[in-house]
């Protein structure tokens, strides 16, 4: 690895693929490709056109990018296909809207090259540039809410969880099961990295708002709802005992609230004057116990899947080492 002027030579440390999912980014995609080719002259820039109705694909190809098309609409679908198609030692994922400066790419690669991280996140929030440049209402609030939920549920605090600028190594990419179809992909990548114990680094980056004529494809409320839905879905998949344990606790408490007065009346009179309350209390407690049993069963399944995943990761490491030895 060498660094010369404004360029970052990677020819000695392995291949780098810059992944640029695009939908109607004709205004900015040419500059994005040029900027990354200038900073990372040895990298291959892949632009995946996601049914654009403008000249995104033609402009990207004219500027030297490898252009492919993904017909399934949605950023998550594009990223899934990118990871299936592209083999590299290191990956940089960036949006095609020119909001993320290419000059930060070397800093995002360095923790991977030093083998101190498996995924590196471009943090737009710590230096305040996102708040200064982004004028779309509720975006900052949504990011903070997602960060808070991940911290509470998974115990890891991201500085910026929704950023579209991040890097990861080959083993992380080859074992990442992308299931989200749309803009939830960033949240899925972050939660997967935390849950599976991958090493995570955060690098402060500058953020700039879209240039005039470029429009955001993100819907604050509908996409925000999808992100929250993704968090809860992954919570169920990754931490079922915690989820169903809390549900069980709620039902048992409700059952006790309803049932204790019935028990007190029975102790004093030997009668059950409030039979509907007694039935409801039993039903609530029984539901809580069923929830606890479901959590225990699913937790056993998840632990088995986690063991299989660790074996898959070991295989991926060995395959990566063999590929590097051949190179």
N, C-alpha and C positions, 0 to 999 in steps of 0.2 A: 504494500500500500504506500503510495506517495501522494503528496499534495503539492501542486504547482500553481502559484497564482490563485485564480479563482476556481481551479479544477481540482478534482479529487480522483486520483488514479487508483483503480481497484484491480488492475490486471494481475497483481501479485497475490491477492487474497481470495480470488474467486469471482464468480459471475454475479452480477447485480441486475435484477429485473425491476423496472419501474412500472407499476400497474396503475393505469389511469382509466377507470370506468367513466363513460361519457354518455350524456344524453342532451343533445342540442347545446353544445358548447362551442359553436363555430366562432364566436367572438373571442374566445380566450385560448382555445386548444393549441393554436400555432405557437403562441408565446410560451405556454407551459412546456411543450415539447422542446423548443429551442433552449429554454432556461435549464432544463434537466440535462440536455445533451452538452451544454456548456460546462455545467458543474460536474457531471458524471460522464465523461466522454467514453468510458468503456462500458457503460450500462446499455441495456436494450430497453427502449421505451415501448411499452405495449399499450395501445389505445383500443379498448373494446367499445364499439359503438352499439348503444342499446336502443335501436329503432329511432335514431335521430331523424328529424324531418328537415334538417338544414344540411350544411356542407361540412359537418364535423369530421366525418371519416375522410373525405377528400383532402381537407386542409391538413389533418394529422399525417396522412400519407405523404403529402407534398413536403412536409417538414422533417421527414425521415423516421417517423414512428412505424412500428409494425402494427397494422390495423386489422382487427378481426371484428366480427359481428356476433352479438348475443341477442337472439330474438325474444327470450323470456324477459319481460319487463321487470325492472327492479334492480337496485344496486347490489343486493345480496345475491341475486341470481348471477349477476355479472362476476362478482368476486368469486363465487363458487366455481364458475367455469374457468376463470383465470388460474385458480390454484390447481385445477385439474389439468390444464393445458401446459402450463409454464413450469419448467424446471430450472431453478437457479440456486445459488448458494445463499443469496440474500434478496429480500424483496422490500420494496418501498411502495406503499399504497398511498395514493394522493388523488384528490379530486381534480377535475379538469377545468375548474372555474377560476384558476389563478389567484385563489385566496391564500395559498400556502407557498411561501418563497422557496425556490429550489435550493438556495444557498444553505438552508438548514439540513439538507439531505446528508452531508457528511457526518454531522453531529448525531443524526438518527442511526446511522450505520455503525458508528464507532463502538457503542456498547456490544453490538453483535459481533463485530470483528474481535473485540477484546475478550469475547466469551464471558461477559458479565451479565448478559441479558439474552432472552429468547424473543421478546417483543419489546419494542421501544415506542413510546407514545409521544407524539408532538403536542406539548401542553401550551394551549393558546391563552389560558386564563391567568397564569401566575404573574405575567408581566403586564397584564391589563390591556393588551392590544385588542383582544376580542371584544371587550366591553366598549372600547373606543370606536372600533370600526363597524361593529355589527349593530344595525339600527332596527332589527326585527324584534318585535315585542315578544316577550316570554321565552326567547331562546335561552337566555342566561338562567332564568328560573328553571326551565326544564332540565338543563344540564346539571344544575345544583341538586334538583330533586333526584335525578338518576344517581348521581354520586352518593347522595345520602342513603338511598335505598341499598346500593351495593355495599356501602360501609356497614349498614345495620345487618344485612343478610349474610354477607360474605366476609366481613371483617377486614376489608382492604379499602383504603381511601385513595381514589384516583384524584389527581389535580384536575384532569380534563378527560372525561370518559367518552364524550361524543365526537372527539376530533376525528377528521377523516385523513389525517396525516400520521402515518405510523410505519414502522418497519418490523420485520420478523425474519427469522432464519429458516432454513430449509426444513428442519425437523418439525418446527412449529407449523409451518405451512402444510406439510404433507400429512399431518395428523389432526388438522383442524376440521371438524365436521360442521360445515356451514349449513344451517337449516333455515335461516331467515331469508325472505325474498326481497326485502326492501332496505330502507334506511336503518333498520334495526341491527345491521351487520356490525357496526362499531360497538354497540352494547354487547352483542354476542361474542365478539372477539375478546372484549375486556373481561367478561364474566368467565368465559372458557379459560383464559389465561390464569385467572385467580383460582378458580376451582381446581384446575389440574396442576397447580403448583409450579407453573412456568415462571421463570425469572423476568421481572418487569422493570423497565427503566423509563423514566420520564425526562424529556428534554424540553426546556422552555423554547418556544418558537414565536416569531411574529405572525400576526394575522392581518390580512388586509381585506376589505370588503370587495365584493364583486365590482368590476368596472361597469361603466354606463353601457346599457344595452344587453347586459348579461342578467338573466333572471334565475332566482333560486327555484329548485324543484321541490324543496322541502315544505310540507304543510305542517305548520306548528302544532295544530291540535290533532289532526288525524294521524300523522306520523308519530307525534308524542304519545298518543294512546297506544300505538303499535309497539313502541319501545317499552312502555310500562307493562303491556301484555307479555312481551318477550321476557322481561325480568321475572315476572311471576311464573311463566312457563318453565324457565330454566331453574327457578327456585324449586319447583315441583320435581324437575328431572334430576337436579344435582343434590338437593338437600330435602328429600321427602320427609325424613324424620322430624326435622325442625318445623316444616310447614304443617304436617298433620298433627304433630305434637301440640302446636299452638291452637289448632282448630279443636283438638280434643279437650284442651284445657278450657277453652271458651264454653264448649257444650257442657262439660262437667260443672263448671261454675254456675251456669244458668240452671242446670238441673238441681244443684244444691239450693240456689236462691228460691226456686219454686218448691222444692221438696222439703226443706227444713221446717217450714211452718206446718206442713202436713204431719211430719214426724212428731213435732211438739204437741199438736192437737191429739194425736193418737196416744202419746205418753200420758197426757192428762185425763183423757176421757175414754180411752180404749176404742174409740170410733174413728172412722175416716170420713168426716163430713164433706170434704172437698175432693171427691173422687177424680174429677177431671184434672185437678192440679197434680194429684198423685200419679196419674197415667202420664201426664206431660213430663213430670220430673223423671220418671223411669225412662221415658223415650229419649229425653235429652242426655241423660247419663249413658244410656246404651249407645246412642249415636257417638258420644265422645269416646267410648271404649272401642267402637268399630273404627273410628278415625285413628286411634292409637295403634290398633292392630294393622290397619292399612299402611301406616307409616313404618312400622317395624318390617313388614313384608317388603315394601318398596325399598327401604334402606338396605336390606340384604341384597336385593337385585342390583342396586346402584353400586354397592361395594364390590360385587362380582364383576360388573361392567368396568369399574375403575381398575381392577386388577388386570382385566383383559386389555384395557387401554394402555397400561404401563408396559405390557408386553409388546403392544403395537409400537409404542414410542421407542423401546429398545431396538426393535427391528428397524425402525426408521433411522436411528442413530447409526446402526451398523451399515445400512445401505448408503447413508451419506458419507461415512468414512471410506467405504469401498469406492464410491464415485470420486472422492477427492484424491484417493491413492492412484486411481487410473489417470486422473488429470495431471 
